[in-house]
Amino acid sequence: MIKKNNPIKRKLEGMVVSDKMQKTVVVKVERFKRHPFYHKVMRISKRFKAHDENNECKVGDIVIIEQTKPLSKEKKWKVIQIVKKVQKEESEEGDKEISLEQESINSDLNQ
């Protein structure tokens, strides 16, 4: 019996742009390509749907995805590592609200 060698699986790094589906994230992978005639470097991006088993990924996270057998019609990748997590936006929004309140109080005092 002949054993098949495991094929080398493609790995790509990209940013999560959507996490609204259950156990699925949309990852945008960017690459640079030189135009064949004008020689200008262009930014090309492609979106992949990837399986996220524990729903750990959030929008803005940098992840590494790996090619796998088809899990659904469009999902043929899975998240294997979260390289960089995005910081929580809630604290930033709270800080903005506080600073707006302080500005309104200061403007009232100046009048």
Backbone torsions as a table, in degrees:
resi	resn	phi	psi	omega
1	MET	NA	133.6	-179.5
2	ILE	-98.4	127.1	176.8
3	LYS	-90.1	137.8	175.4
4	LYS	-81.4	139.8	174.0
5	ASN	-73.0	143.5	176.6
6	ASN	-66.4	128.2	179.5
7	PRO	-69.4	152.6	177.6
8	ILE	-72.5	124.9	-177.5
9	LYS	-88.9	135.6	178.6
10	ARG	-71.0	140.1	175.4
11	LYS	-125.5	133.5	-179.8
12	LEU	-130.0	151.9	177.1
13	GLU	-114.2	134.2	-179.0
14	GLY	-158.4	-177.7	-178.2
15	MET	-110.1	137.9	178.4
16	VAL	-73.0	124.8	179.7
17	VAL	-109.6	-14.6	177.8
18	SER	-153.5	137.7	176.4
19	ASP	-134.7	30.6	-174.2
20	LYS	-81.3	-13.5	179.2
21	MET	-92.5	157.8	178.1
22	GLN	-79.0	126.3	177.9
23	LYS	59.0	23.2	179.0
24	THR	-140.8	137.6	174.1
25	VAL	-127.3	154.1	174.7
26	VAL	-103.7	123.4	-176.5
27	VAL	-113.3	128.4	178.0
28	LYS	-98.8	120.7	-179.8
29	VAL	-108.5	125.9	179.6
30	GLU	-108.3	143.6	174.7
31	ARG	-142.0	163.9	179.9
32	PHE	-110.3	138.2	-178.6
33	LYS	-135.8	138.4	179.0
34	ARG	-90.5	132.9	179.0
35	HIS	-65.9	134.9	-174.0
36	PRO	-65.1	-29.9	-177.8
37	PHE	-102.8	-47.6	-175.0
38	TYR	-86.3	-13.0	176.9
39	HIS	61.3	21.1	175.0
40	LYS	-83.4	140.1	178.7
41	VAL	-82.9	124.9	-177.9
42	MET	-113.6	149.1	175.7
43	ARG	-95.7	118.0	179.7
44	ILE	-109.5	133.2	178.4
45	SER	-126.7	150.0	178.4
46	LYS	-140.3	144.9	-177.5
47	ARG	-107.5	132.2	178.9
48	PHE	-121.4	140.9	171.7
49	LYS	-91.1	128.6	-176.0
50	ALA	-128.4	149.0	-179.1
51	HIS	-81.6	127.2	177.2
52	ASP	-122.9	95.7	-170.0
53	GLU	-58.2	-42.9	-173.5
54	ASN	-101.6	8.9	-177.4
55	ASN	52.8	44.9	-178.6
56	GLU	-86.2	-27.8	-174.2
57	CYS	-77.0	140.5	175.8
58	LYS	-122.4	163.8	-179.8
59	VAL	-61.1	130.0	179.7
60	GLY	101.5	-14.2	178.6
61	ASP	-68.1	145.3	173.4
62	ILE	-96.8	124.2	-174.7
63	VAL	-130.9	161.6	171.5
64	ILE	-110.5	127.8	178.5
65	ILE	-114.4	152.0	-177.2
66	GLU	-127.0	139.2	179.2
67	GLN	-69.6	140.3	-178.1
68	THR	-143.8	179.3	177.3
69	LYS	-64.6	154.9	-179.1
70	PRO	-60.2	125.3	178.2
71	LEU	-96.1	-23.5	175.6
72	SER	-158.7	-168.4	-176.4
73	LYS	-60.2	-42.7	-175.9
74	GLU	-113.3	-8.4	-173.3
75	LYS	-100.3	107.0	-178.8
76	LYS	-127.9	15.6	-178.7
77	TRP	-131.0	157.1	173.7
78	LYS	-136.7	148.9	179.2
79	VAL	-78.5	125.5	179.1
80	ILE	-108.9	-21.4	-178.3
81	GLN	-158.0	140.5	171.8
82	ILE	-99.5	112.9	-176.1
83	VAL	-77.1	-46.8	-176.9
84	LYS	-141.8	124.8	177.9
85	LYS	-90.8	144.5	177.4
86	VAL	-79.6	145.8	178.7
87	GLN	-75.5	155.5	-177.7
88	LYS	-63.9	135.7	-179.6
89	GLU	-86.8	-17.5	-176.6
90	GLU	-60.7	-42.3	-179.2
91	SER	-66.4	-36.9	178.2
92	GLU	-65.0	-42.3	179.8
93	GLU	-65.3	-39.3	177.6
94	GLY	-62.5	-40.7	178.1
95	ASP	-64.3	-38.8	179.3
96	LYS	-63.9	-41.8	-180.0
97	GLU	-64.3	-41.1	180.0
98	ILE	-64.7	-43.8	-179.5
99	SER	-65.6	-35.9	177.1
100	LEU	-65.5	-39.6	177.6
101	GLU	-64.0	-41.8	179.7
102	GLN	-64.5	-39.4	178.5
103	GLU	-63.9	-40.9	-180.0
104	SER	-67.0	-37.7	177.7
105	ILE	-66.0	-43.2	179.5
106	ASN	-63.5	-39.1	179.3
107	SER	-67.8	-35.0	177.4
108	ASP	-66.3	-38.9	-179.5
109	LEU	-68.6	-34.6	-178.1
110	ASN	-72.8	-22.0	-178.4
111	GLN	-81.2	NA	NA
